[in-house]
Amino acid sequence: MNLLPFIVLYTDETFTVPEASLFQAEDSEHAEEQLLSKNPSADVTWIVQTDDVDIAFETYHRESTCEEVA
């Protein structure tokens, strides 16, 4: 089985600014399972297939922001 790097961005009840954790996983669902096993109170914000935290946050900010155009 080939594992891939995933950065999982998440928050929990103690902080609202996303933190990042790196996991080696089969897919994004597997990475999410690993995070929730490690931190059951986590709220997954975003998952990116990369081992670079900067790229994960750049992708999150670029793809998760919806701006209305009038």
Backbone bond lengths (Angstrom), bond angles and torsions (degrees), N, CA, C in turn:
res aa  C-N    CA-C-N  psi(-1)  N-CA   C-N-CA  omega(-1)  CA-C   N-CA-C  phi
1 M - - - 1.450 - - 1.530 108.88 -
2 N 1.306 116.36 130.02 1.459 122.04 -177.49 1.527 109.66 -94.03
3 L 1.333 116.91 118.91 1.456 120.91 178.34 1.518 110.03 -94.86
4 L 1.320 115.32 143.65 1.461 122.62 -178.50 1.526 109.17 -118.48
5 P 1.343 116.86 154.12 1.466 118.99 177.55 1.529 111.23 -79.95
6 F 1.323 115.59 135.59 1.456 122.35 175.75 1.517 108.84 -134.24
7 I 1.326 115.86 134.50 1.460 121.65 170.38 1.522 106.06 -99.14
8 V 1.336 115.64 125.99 1.459 121.45 176.74 1.529 107.15 -107.45
9 L 1.321 115.97 121.35 1.462 121.87 174.93 1.519 107.29 -94.94
10 Y 1.330 115.98 135.35 1.461 119.47 -174.77 1.527 111.40 -153.49
11 T 1.323 114.61 162.39 1.457 123.16 171.92 1.528 106.82 -127.58
12 D 1.328 116.34 173.37 1.463 120.85 169.66 1.519 108.59 -152.08
13 E 1.325 117.34 -170.02 1.461 119.05 -173.87 1.528 113.33 -67.63
14 T 1.335 118.55 -14.30 1.463 120.27 -178.21 1.526 113.64 -96.64
15 F 1.335 118.21 -12.12 1.462 120.81 178.15 1.519 110.11 -153.07
16 T 1.345 115.60 147.30 1.466 120.32 -177.15 1.519 113.00 -112.30
17 V 1.319 117.57 -10.26 1.463 121.24 174.60 1.523 107.13 -88.09
18 P 1.323 118.46 127.55 1.468 119.82 -174.93 1.532 113.91 -58.07
19 E 1.323 114.38 139.25 1.457 124.46 170.71 1.524 106.79 -105.09
20 A 1.332 116.58 165.70 1.463 120.80 -178.41 1.524 110.71 -124.32
21 S 1.321 115.52 141.67 1.461 122.39 172.54 1.518 108.50 -133.62
22 L 1.330 115.05 140.87 1.468 121.80 178.77 1.520 109.69 -99.26
23 F 1.332 115.83 133.13 1.458 122.00 176.27 1.517 110.00 -133.27
24 Q 1.315 115.98 149.23 1.462 122.22 169.21 1.520 105.19 -98.39
25 A 1.327 116.71 119.37 1.461 120.24 -172.13 1.521 111.31 -145.72
26 E 1.330 115.08 162.97 1.468 121.94 177.49 1.520 110.81 -70.25
27 D 1.346 116.44 -38.28 1.460 122.56 -178.18 1.527 108.05 -160.07
28 S 1.324 116.62 -178.67 1.457 120.25 -176.61 1.533 112.45 -64.93
29 E 1.329 117.11 -34.78 1.459 119.79 178.29 1.525 110.91 -64.30
30 H 1.326 116.37 -39.83 1.464 121.42 178.25 1.531 110.33 -65.02
31 A 1.339 117.20 -39.67 1.464 121.25 176.99 1.525 110.50 -62.93
32 E 1.337 116.24 -42.39 1.467 120.30 178.17 1.529 110.79 -63.07
33 E 1.327 117.04 -42.17 1.466 120.80 177.51 1.525 111.09 -59.29
34 Q 1.331 116.32 -41.49 1.467 119.96 -179.99 1.528 110.88 -64.41
35 L 1.332 116.96 -42.82 1.459 119.98 178.53 1.525 110.42 -61.12
36 L 1.326 116.84 -48.26 1.462 120.45 -176.83 1.524 111.91 -67.29
37 S 1.318 117.05 -26.62 1.460 120.42 174.12 1.529 110.08 -69.82
38 K 1.319 115.78 -38.61 1.469 122.45 179.89 1.531 111.38 -75.52
39 N 1.348 116.70 -37.31 1.458 122.31 -175.55 1.536 108.65 -141.38
40 P 1.336 117.36 85.64 1.471 120.91 -175.84 1.530 114.99 -59.67
41 S 1.326 117.95 -22.35 1.468 119.38 -178.83 1.523 112.45 -90.62
42 A 1.333 117.47 3.77 1.462 120.88 -178.81 1.523 111.16 -69.39
43 D 1.318 114.32 148.39 1.465 122.47 174.05 1.526 106.10 -117.35
44 V 1.327 117.09 108.06 1.465 121.67 -176.19 1.524 109.69 -66.61
45 T 1.332 115.20 127.85 1.456 122.70 -179.17 1.517 111.18 -98.37
46 W 1.339 116.97 -44.42 1.465 121.63 -174.85 1.511 108.51 -162.10
47 I 1.337 117.18 149.47 1.464 122.47 176.30 1.520 107.55 -131.18
48 V 1.340 115.88 130.56 1.459 121.47 -178.85 1.526 108.69 -129.61
49 Q 1.326 116.76 134.35 1.456 120.42 176.75 1.523 108.97 -80.43
50 T 1.328 115.49 93.09 1.457 123.64 178.64 1.521 107.89 -167.32
51 D 1.324 116.43 164.61 1.463 119.78 172.11 1.527 110.40 -111.65
52 D 1.329 116.29 11.13 1.457 122.72 -177.78 1.529 110.04 -108.51
53 V 1.324 116.41 112.14 1.464 121.36 -177.46 1.520 111.11 -60.37
54 D 1.341 117.59 -39.99 1.468 120.46 179.69 1.522 111.54 -60.17
55 I 1.323 116.94 -43.87 1.468 121.11 178.34 1.529 110.02 -63.58
56 A 1.327 117.38 -40.17 1.463 120.60 179.85 1.529 110.78 -60.88
57 F 1.344 116.73 -46.25 1.458 119.17 179.75 1.522 111.84 -68.84
58 E 1.334 118.32 -37.66 1.470 121.00 176.97 1.525 110.42 -61.65
59 T 1.327 116.82 -43.88 1.462 121.51 179.09 1.520 110.50 -63.79
60 Y 1.322 116.47 -43.98 1.464 121.08 178.37 1.525 111.07 -58.50
61 H 1.327 116.88 -49.42 1.468 119.96 -177.72 1.526 112.09 -67.24
62 R 1.315 117.50 -35.57 1.464 121.33 -179.90 1.531 111.69 -73.15
63 E 1.323 117.19 -44.87 1.463 120.59 -171.76 1.528 114.26 -91.52
64 S 1.317 118.13 -19.66 1.459 119.26 -176.96 1.509 112.96 -94.86
65 T 1.316 117.85 -7.52 1.457 121.07 -177.62 1.518 109.44 -93.40
66 C 1.312 115.40 120.92 1.458 121.16 176.47 1.506 108.55 -110.24
67 E 1.303 116.82 120.90 1.450 121.10 178.97 1.522 109.31 -111.39
68 E 1.308 115.64 134.82 1.452 119.77 177.01 1.525 109.16 -84.18
69 V 1.304 115.19 135.38 1.457 121.10 177.13 1.523 107.71 -107.69
70 A 1.316 115.09 122.16 1.470 118.97 -176.98 1.513 111.19 -85.08
